[in-house]
Amino acid sequence: MHTHHQRRVWLFGIALLGLGIAFALLGLGIGSTGFESLLAARRDPVALQIVWDIRLPRTLGAWLAGALLGLAGAVAQGLFRNPLADPYLLGSASGASLGVAVALMLFGGSVANMQWALRLGLTGAAFVGAVLAVMLTLVLARGVQQTLRLLLAGVIVGVVLGAAKDLITIASADVLQAIQGFILGSTGLVGWSACAVMAAAGVVCLLLGWALAPVLDSLSLGEATARSLGLPLGAMRAALVVVLALATGAAVAQTGLIAFVGLASPHLVRSVVKTTHAGLIVLSTAMGGLLLMSADLAARWLIAPQELPVGVLTAVLGGSYLLWLMHRRSARGGVA
């Protein structure tokens, strides 16, 4: 039976990887000029530039951002022992939004004809805001010893920083207009440099998350059981919070606020296979990448040549999936 479960996990992982490659290839042909640019790429330098410098990094960037959010979602749900936990619980989303709002206010509030320096400034501001928000949460929670206190501190920090962001956007109409793209989530400005940053963060977070997975397994059995195993829970919880903050901050800084990917990815994996947290983290990473890349392709294709905000699409699809999941559990007599 154990061998059967392992085989099923491996097959599911291979299927996710295969679908990811197939969707990535499909993404090379989706855009305002359709498959014409892809077919003409060999002989037309402009078409080659469209495919190589715009479509490919955007498609890969969507996968990487989704992978980071899926990984962070699996870590958050294991850390808080709550299947409804998502990567933004420690206030990182509100911190990133506040960082972008402050940066826009300092830059004059306009993102028209945005230069790469300005784009880099917004990305850095989002990442710094996300990390500072998590640090503030840790200070309020007095460390990582008590999971409930950490959760409540994250909620409080999220509300307060969100209110501060709202005050800045209300004070400046230019900032309000410019920050909409970040709040709605977008992969349109992801380039090769953003892919490199997210890939580096993804490798570090995946290795750390996989190494710390036994801690999540022990926490799932209860606090007392985890302590009885002699694990240094304080240090390991702190390391898991670092993984959560780094993965979430790297993704949010590049693509804005993408809803439900981090929450839904572990749910989808658990609905197909039963595995330990080591397998769950790896599979949730692949599932998150596939989900966001699929949503990005749909956002580009549905009303082409215009685009839908990918964050809105993931919110609609993710919310619909969770509603269906609640309905199915209620129909079976389980707890929603």
C-alpha positions in Angstrom: 0.0 0.0 0.0 2.9 2.3 0.9 4.4 1.6 -2.5 1.1 2.3 -4.2 0.8 5.7 -2.5 4.4 6.6 -3.5 3.7 5.7 -7.1 0.6 7.8 -7.1 2.4 10.8 -5.7 5.2 10.4 -8.3 2.6 10.0 -11.2 0.8 13.1 -10.0 4.0 15.1 -9.8 5.0 14.0 -13.3 1.5 14.9 -14.6 1.8 18.4 -13.0 5.2 18.9 -14.6 4.0 17.7 -18.0 1.0 20.0 -18.0 3.2 22.9 -16.9 5.5 22.3 -19.9 2.5 22.0 -22.3 0.9 25.2 -21.0 4.2 27.0 -21.2 4.6 26.1 -24.9 1.0 27.2 -25.4 1.8 30.5 -23.8 4.3 31.3 -26.5 1.5 31.6 -29.0 -1.0 33.6 -26.9 -1.0 37.4 -27.3 -2.3 40.3 -29.3 -0.7 38.9 -32.5 -1.7 35.3 -31.8 0.4 32.4 -33.2 1.6 34.5 -36.1 4.5 35.8 -34.1 5.5 32.3 -33.0 5.4 31.0 -36.6 7.3 34.0 -37.9 9.9 34.1 -35.1 12.6 32.4 -37.2 12.7 34.9 -39.9 11.3 38.1 -38.3 13.4 39.7 -35.5 10.4 41.6 -34.2 8.4 38.5 -33.9 11.3 36.7 -32.2 11.6 39.6 -29.7 7.9 39.4 -28.9 8.1 35.6 -28.2 11.5 35.6 -26.5 11.5 38.9 -24.5 7.7 39.3 -23.7 5.7 36.0 -23.9 8.3 33.5 -22.6 9.4 35.4 -19.5 5.8 36.3 -18.7 4.7 32.7 -19.0 7.6 31.4 -16.9 7.2 34.3 -14.5 3.5 33.4 -14.0 4.6 29.8 -13.2 7.3 30.9 -10.8 5.0 33.3 -8.9 2.3 30.7 -8.6 4.9 28.1 -7.5 6.1 30.5 -4.7 2.5 31.1 -3.6 1.6 27.4 -3.7 4.7 26.6 -1.6 3.9 29.4 0.9 0.3 28.2 1.2 1.4 24.7 2.0 3.9 26.0 4.7 1.2 28.4 6.1 -1.4 25.7 6.4 1.0 23.3 8.1 2.5 26.0 10.4 -0.9 27.3 11.6 -2.5 23.8 11.4 -5.4 25.3 9.6 -6.5 24.3 6.0 -7.9 27.8 5.5 -4.5 29.6 6.1 -3.1 31.4 3.1 0.3 33.0 2.4 -0.9 36.5 3.3 -1.8 35.7 6.9 1.3 37.4 8.5 0.4 40.8 6.9 2.8 40.5 4.0 0.1 41.5 1.4 -0.8 44.7 3.2 2.8 45.5 3.8 3.6 45.1 0.2 0.7 47.3 -0.8 1.7 50.0 1.6 5.3 49.8 0.3 4.1 50.3 -3.3 1.8 53.2 -2.2 4.6 55.0 -0.4 6.9 54.5 -3.4 4.3 55.8 -5.8 3.8 58.8 -3.6 7.5 59.5 -3.6 7.8 58.9 -7.3 4.9 61.4 -8.0 2.2 58.8 -8.4 2.6 58.2 -12.1 3.5 54.9 -13.8 3.0 56.2 -17.3 5.9 55.2 -19.5 7.4 53.4 -16.5 11.2 53.1 -16.7 12.9 50.0 -15.5 14.5 52.0 -12.6 11.0 52.9 -11.4 9.8 49.4 -11.9 12.7 48.1 -9.8 11.9 50.7 -7.2 8.3 49.5 -6.9 9.4 45.9 -6.8 11.9 46.6 -4.1 9.4 48.7 -2.1 6.8 45.8 -2.3 9.4 43.3 -1.1 10.7 45.5 1.8 7.1 46.3 2.8 6.2 42.6 2.9 9.2 41.7 5.0 8.8 44.6 7.4 5.1 43.6 7.9 6.1 40.1 8.8 8.8 41.4 11.2 6.2 43.7 12.8 3.9 40.7 13.2 6.7 38.7 14.9 7.3 41.6 17.3 3.7 41.9 18.3 3.4 38.1 18.7 6.6 38.1 20.8 8.2 35.6 18.6 6.9 32.4 17.1 6.2 30.3 20.2 2.4 30.6 20.2 0.8 30.0 16.8 -2.6 31.6 17.8 -0.9 34.8 18.9 1.1 34.9 15.7 -2.1 34.4 13.7 -3.9 37.2 15.5 -0.9 39.5 15.2 -0.8 38.9 11.5 -4.5 39.8 11.1 -4.0 43.0 13.2 -0.9 44.1 11.2 -2.8 43.4 7.9 -5.8 45.6 8.9 -3.6 48.5 10.2 -1.2 48.5 7.2 -4.2 48.2 4.9 -5.8 51.2 6.5 -2.5 53.2 6.1 -2.4 52.3 2.4 -6.0 53.4 2.0 -5.1 56.8 3.6 -2.3 57.3 1.2 -4.4 56.4 -1.9 -7.3 58.6 -0.8 -4.9 61.5 -0.4 -3.6 61.2 -3.9 -5.8 60.3 -6.9 -2.7 59.5 -9.0 -1.5 56.9 -6.5 -5.0 55.4 -6.3 -5.1 54.9 -10.1 -1.5 53.6 -10.3 -1.8 51.1 -7.5 -4.9 49.4 -9.0 -2.7 47.2 -11.2 -0.7 46.0 -8.2 -3.8 45.3 -6.1 -5.6 43.4 -8.9 -2.4 41.4 -9.7 -0.7 41.3 -13.1 2.0 39.3 -14.8 2.2 41.7 -17.8 5.4 43.4 -16.6 7.3 40.3 -15.6 10.7 40.0 -17.5 13.8 37.9 -17.3 15.2 39.7 -14.3 12.0 39.1 -12.3 12.1 35.4 -13.4 15.7 35.2 -12.1 14.7 36.7 -8.7 11.7 34.4 -8.3 13.7 31.3 -9.4 16.4 32.0 -6.9 13.9 32.6 -4.1 12.0 29.5 -5.1 15.0 27.2 -4.9 16.0 28.5 -1.5 12.4 28.3 -0.1 11.8 24.9 -1.6 15.0 23.4 -0.2 14.3 24.9 3.3 10.6 24.0 3.2 11.4 20.4 2.2 14.1 20.1 4.9 11.7 21.5 7.6 8.7 19.3 6.5 9.2 16.8 9.3 8.5 19.7 11.8 5.1 20.4 10.1 4.4 16.6 10.2 5.0 16.6 14.0 3.0 19.9 14.5 0.0 18.3 12.8 0.0 15.7 15.6 -0.3 18.5 18.2 2.0 20.8 20.1 2.7 18.4 22.9 3.6 15.6 20.6 6.0 17.8 18.7 7.7 18.9 21.9 8.0 15.3 23.1 10.1 14.5 20.0 12.8 16.9 21.2 12.6 19.2 18.3 13.8 22.9 18.7 10.3 24.2 17.8 11.2 27.9 18.3 14.1 27.9 15.9 12.3 25.7 13.3 9.1 27.8 13.5 11.2 30.9 12.9 12.8 29.2 9.9 9.4 28.3 8.5 8.2 31.9 8.9 11.3 33.0 7.0 10.4 30.6 4.2 6.8 31.9 4.2 7.8 35.5 4.2 10.5 35.1 1.5 8.3 33.1 -0.9 5.3 35.4 -0.5 7.3 38.6 -0.7 9.2 37.5 -3.8 6.0 36.6 -5.6 4.0 39.7 -4.5 6.8 42.1 -5.4 6.8 40.9 -9.0 3.1 40.2 -9.7 1.1 42.1 -7.1 -1.7 40.5 -5.0 -2.8 37.2 -6.6 -5.7 35.7 -4.6 -6.5 32.1 -3.8 -3.5 30.4 -5.5 -1.7 29.8 -2.3 -4.9 28.8 -0.5 -6.3 26.4 -3.2 -3.0 24.7 -4.3 -2.6 22.5 -1.2 -6.3 21.7 -1.2 -6.1 20.5 -4.8 -3.1 18.3 -4.0 -4.7 16.8 -0.9 -7.8 16.0 -2.9 -5.8 13.8 -5.2 -3.1 12.3 -3.1 -2.3 11.7 0.6 1.3 12.5 1.4 3.5 13.9 4.1 4.4 17.6 4.2 7.6 17.0 2.2 5.5 15.7 -0.7 2.8 18.3 -0.1 5.2 21.2 -0.3 6.8 20.0 -3.6 3.4 19.1 -5.2 1.8 22.4 -4.0 4.7 24.3 -5.6 4.0 22.6 -8.9 0.3 23.0 -8.6 0.5 26.7 -7.8 2.7 27.3 -10.8 0.3 25.4 -13.0 -2.8 27.3 -11.6 -1.3 30.8 -12.1 0.1 30.0 -15.5 -3.3 28.7 -16.6 -5.0 31.7 -15.2 -2.5 34.0 -17.0 -3.1 32.2 -20.3 -6.9 32.6 -19.8 -6.5 36.3 -18.9 -4.6 36.9 -22.2 -6.9 34.8 -24.3 -10.5 35.4 -23.1 -11.0 39.0 -24.4 -7.9 39.2 -26.7 -6.4 41.6 -27.7 -7.3 43.1 -24.3 -6.5 41.4 -21.1 -8.2 40.5 -17.8 -6.4 41.2 -14.5 -5.1 37.8 -13.6 -5.7 38.4 -9.9 -9.4 38.9 -10.5 -9.6 35.7 -12.5 -7.9 33.6 -9.8 -10.2 35.1 -7.2 -13.3 34.1 -9.2 -12.0 30.6 -10.0 -10.6 30.0 -6.5 -13.7 31.3 -4.7 -15.9 29.1 -6.9 -13.7 26.0 -6.1 -13.8 26.6 -2.4 -17.6 27.1 -2.5 -18.0 23.8 -4.3 -15.6 22.2 -1.8 -17.7 23.5 1.1 -20.9 22.3 -0.6 -19.5 18.8 -1.2 -18.4 18.5 2.4 -21.7 19.6 3.7 -23.5 17.1 1.4 -21.4 14.4 2.8 -22.2 15.4 6.3 -18.7 16.7 7.0 -17.7 20.0 8.5 -17.3 22.7 5.9 
